[in-house]
Amino acid sequence: MLLDFYVKEEMSIKTIALKLGAGTTTINRRLSICGITKKPKGGANNLARQKMKLHRMDQRLVMFAPLKKVAEISGTHTTTVYKYKKEVKGGKLDGLLHNQSGNGIEPLFDPF
C-alpha cells in the first residue's frame, strides 16, 4: 500500500500520513523499513537542481543567449537563469568563464 501511494501515485509523505492517520515520522520509518528510496525535498523545481541544469549546459549559450531562450532550452524559469548569470558573473563561479592565455587570465565575456 505504501509503495502504491508513494511511488505509483507520487503522493508526498505528508499526504500519505494524513490519509492513513499516522505521523510523518512513522511513514518515513516505514519507507526505510520497506527499502523504498525517498525522493529529495523540493522535487524537480528545487532551485539547486535548476541551477545544476544551467551549469551543465554550454556556458557560452547560457551567458550570451537571451534569458527567455535559455529558460526555454533548459526548462527553467527566466528568474532562475537571471540569478544564475548574476552569480556566475558576480564572482562565486567567476573562474568558470575565464580563458587561460599565455599572458594570464582573461575573461571570456565583457563585464556589464
Residue frames relative to the residue before (quaternion, step in Angstrom):
aa qw qx qy qz dx dy dz
M 1.0000 0.0000 0.0000 0.0000 0.00 0.00 0.00
L 0.6512 0.5109 -0.3135 0.4654 3.60 0.93 -0.88
L 0.6343 0.5349 -0.3173 0.4593 3.55 0.99 -0.87
D 0.6503 0.5185 -0.3128 0.4588 3.58 0.95 -0.84
F 0.6880 0.4810 -0.2856 0.4623 3.57 0.84 -0.97
Y 0.7642 0.4279 -0.2126 0.4332 3.56 0.73 -1.12
V 0.7746 0.3469 -0.1828 0.4962 3.57 0.86 -0.96
K 0.7561 0.4067 -0.2310 0.4577 3.59 0.64 -1.07
E 0.7677 0.3271 -0.1820 0.5202 3.59 0.89 -0.93
E 0.3236 -0.7971 0.4539 0.2322 3.60 1.36 -0.09
M 0.2455 0.7640 -0.5485 0.2349 3.56 0.94 0.91
S 0.4834 -0.6385 0.5040 0.3234 3.58 -1.16 0.53
I 0.6529 -0.5026 0.3854 0.4154 3.56 -1.27 0.34
K 0.6414 0.5319 -0.3190 0.4516 3.57 1.00 -0.82
T 0.6562 0.5073 -0.3065 0.4672 3.60 0.96 -0.85
I 0.6445 0.5096 -0.3168 0.4739 3.58 0.97 -0.85
A 0.6434 0.5291 -0.3202 0.4512 3.59 0.95 -0.88
L 0.6629 0.4952 -0.3027 0.4730 3.58 0.95 -0.86
K 0.6601 0.5242 -0.2995 0.4470 3.58 0.96 -0.89
L 0.7577 0.3753 -0.1947 0.4971 3.58 0.99 -0.88
G 0.4371 -0.7076 0.4552 0.3178 3.59 1.25 -0.17
A 0.5443 0.5811 -0.4121 0.4430 3.57 1.07 0.73
G 0.5656 -0.5861 0.4513 0.3645 3.55 -1.30 0.13
T 0.6261 -0.5510 0.3966 0.3836 3.56 -1.23 0.44
T 0.6053 0.5545 -0.3517 0.4498 3.59 1.09 -0.67
T 0.6377 0.5233 -0.3185 0.4670 3.58 1.00 -0.82
I 0.6647 0.4909 -0.3059 0.4728 3.59 0.92 -0.89
N 0.6198 0.5377 -0.3350 0.4632 3.60 1.02 -0.80
R 0.6693 0.5027 -0.2908 0.4635 3.56 0.90 -0.97
R 0.6632 0.5048 -0.3041 0.4614 3.61 0.92 -0.87
L 0.6241 0.5277 -0.3396 0.4656 3.60 1.03 -0.75
S 0.6529 0.5087 -0.3066 0.4701 3.57 0.99 -0.85
I 0.6466 0.5214 -0.3138 0.4599 3.59 0.94 -0.89
C 0.7001 0.4590 -0.2567 0.4830 3.59 0.99 -0.85
G 0.4628 -0.7028 0.4341 0.3216 3.60 1.24 -0.19
I 0.4118 0.6968 -0.4788 0.3400 3.57 1.21 0.49
T 0.3840 -0.7246 0.5269 0.2234 3.59 -0.74 1.07
K 0.3597 -0.7489 0.5192 0.2003 3.54 -0.82 1.04
K 0.4853 -0.6489 0.5099 0.2889 3.53 -1.15 0.75
P 0.5052 -0.6406 0.4672 0.3409 3.61 -1.02 0.64
K 0.5819 -0.5862 0.4341 0.3595 3.55 -1.19 0.59
G 0.7533 0.4011 -0.2882 0.4343 3.53 -1.13 0.66
G 0.2930 -0.7941 0.4928 0.2017 3.57 1.16 -0.38
A 0.8003 -0.3052 0.2255 0.4642 3.54 -1.24 -0.47
N 0.6895 0.4868 -0.2843 0.4547 3.58 1.16 -0.47
N 0.3228 0.7473 -0.5085 0.2809 3.57 1.27 0.28
L 0.5233 -0.6763 0.4215 0.3018 3.60 -0.77 1.06
A 0.6335 0.5346 -0.3379 0.4457 3.60 0.98 -0.78
R 0.6510 0.5040 -0.3162 0.4714 3.60 1.01 -0.76
Q 0.6445 0.5232 -0.3193 0.4571 3.54 1.00 -0.83
K 0.6630 0.4905 -0.3006 0.4791 3.58 0.97 -0.84
M 0.6157 0.5403 -0.3492 0.4550 3.59 1.07 -0.68
K 0.5950 0.5517 -0.3576 0.4623 3.60 1.07 -0.70
L 0.6800 0.4862 -0.2799 0.4720 3.55 0.93 -0.96
H 0.6378 0.5419 -0.3196 0.4442 3.57 1.03 -0.81
R 0.6960 0.4805 -0.2676 0.4616 3.58 1.05 -0.75
M 0.5756 0.5833 -0.3761 0.4325 3.58 1.26 -0.27
D 0.6317 -0.4795 0.4268 0.4345 3.56 -1.30 0.21
Q 0.4067 -0.7622 0.4515 0.2229 3.57 -0.51 1.20
R 0.5608 0.5799 -0.3985 0.4364 3.60 1.14 -0.42
L 0.6501 0.5003 -0.3054 0.4835 3.56 1.01 -0.83
V 0.6677 0.5154 -0.3053 0.4419 3.57 0.84 -0.98
M 0.7456 0.4395 -0.2347 0.4425 3.57 0.85 -0.96
F 0.7981 0.3467 -0.1648 0.4643 3.60 0.96 -0.76
A 0.6089 0.5399 -0.3675 0.4502 3.63 1.13 -0.38
P 0.6161 -0.5462 0.4050 0.3976 3.62 -1.17 0.44
L 0.6520 -0.5534 0.3604 0.3724 3.57 -1.12 0.74
K 0.6728 0.5133 -0.3027 0.4384 3.57 0.86 -0.99
K 0.6531 0.5169 -0.3118 0.4572 3.58 0.98 -0.83
V 0.6615 0.4942 -0.3038 0.4754 3.59 0.93 -0.90
A 0.6458 0.5198 -0.3161 0.4613 3.58 0.97 -0.85
E 0.6498 0.5211 -0.3049 0.4617 3.56 0.99 -0.85
I 0.6855 0.4850 -0.2830 0.4634 3.58 0.87 -0.96
S 0.7536 0.4097 -0.2166 0.4662 3.59 0.89 -0.94
G 0.4155 -0.7128 0.4717 0.3110 3.58 1.20 -0.34
T 0.5392 0.5887 -0.4118 0.4394 3.56 1.18 0.61
H 0.5741 -0.5695 0.4542 0.3739 3.55 -1.32 -0.02
T 0.6166 -0.5683 0.3925 0.3779 3.59 -1.13 0.60
T 0.6090 0.5555 -0.3504 0.4446 3.59 1.07 -0.67
T 0.6417 0.5184 -0.3169 0.4681 3.57 1.00 -0.81
V 0.6404 0.5128 -0.3195 0.4741 3.58 0.97 -0.85
Y 0.6435 0.5277 -0.3195 0.4532 3.59 0.93 -0.88
K 0.6745 0.4918 -0.2900 0.4680 3.58 0.87 -0.99
Y 0.6406 0.5227 -0.3264 0.4581 3.59 0.98 -0.82
K 0.6674 0.4997 -0.3027 0.4619 3.59 0.88 -0.94
K 0.6458 0.5163 -0.3124 0.4677 3.56 0.99 -0.85
E 0.6518 0.5205 -0.3033 0.4607 3.58 0.99 -0.86
V 0.6706 0.4940 -0.2946 0.4685 3.57 0.94 -0.89
K 0.7189 0.4318 -0.2535 0.4821 3.58 0.83 -0.94
G 0.6430 0.5699 -0.3147 0.4034 3.57 1.14 -0.58
G 0.7078 -0.4869 0.2720 0.4336 3.59 1.14 -0.12
K 0.5640 0.6078 -0.4126 0.3772 3.62 1.02 -0.60
L 0.8038 0.1444 -0.0468 0.5753 3.55 0.89 -0.95
D 0.2307 0.8400 -0.4717 0.1365 3.56 1.25 0.41
G 0.6142 0.5706 -0.3452 0.4218 3.60 1.07 -0.66
L 0.5424 0.6404 -0.3814 0.3875 3.54 1.23 -0.44
L 0.7858 0.3193 -0.1436 0.5099 3.56 1.03 -0.79
H 0.5046 0.6269 -0.4477 0.3898 3.58 0.92 0.85
N 0.3149 -0.7294 0.5830 0.1698 3.51 -1.13 0.76
Q 0.2564 -0.7649 0.5696 0.1572 3.57 -0.76 0.97
S 0.0252 -0.7991 0.6002 -0.0256 3.54 -0.32 1.26
G 0.7155 -0.4443 0.3152 0.4374 3.57 -1.29 -0.01
N 0.7043 0.4719 -0.2614 0.4615 3.61 1.14 -0.58
G 0.7237 -0.3454 0.2517 0.5418 3.60 1.21 -0.03
I 0.6696 -0.4855 0.3713 0.4220 3.54 -1.26 -0.30
E 0.0576 -0.7843 0.6177 -0.0052 3.55 -0.88 1.03
P 0.4745 -0.6711 0.4765 0.3122 3.61 -0.94 0.78
L 0.4308 -0.6974 0.5164 0.2478 3.56 -1.13 0.70
F 0.7509 0.2907 -0.1907 0.5616 3.60 1.21 -0.16
D 0.5037 -0.6200 0.5025 0.3307 3.53 -1.26 0.40
P 0.4564 -0.6728 0.4947 0.3070 3.61 -0.88 0.84
F 0.6353 -0.5374 0.3950 0.3893 3.57 -1.22 0.52
